[in-house]
Amino acid sequence: MGVKKRILIVCGTGIATSTVVAQRVRELLVRNGIEAELKQCLTSEVLWEAQSADLIVATTQIPAAVKIPTVNGVPFLTGIGVDLTEVEIIANLKA
């Protein structure tokens, strides 16, 4: 793929739910042979962190000022709609 992508995993506290989502995203990337750097952050940090990211996977609302692709990460917590979420993540990384 060339350049390593940078993915932000965003939740309200940047700890618990983002850790679960980050692990699921890592597994997805390995299965698809995609190298990427993952960084967990708080919603309050996303405006700053998004400046150097290619994609956001979030379990919370992201400010409208953020203009990079954002994928809803809640399916990784609920188990509902995971397949579509994974397809969306891969499509954004390959775009």
Disulfide bonds with the S-S distance in Angstrom:
none
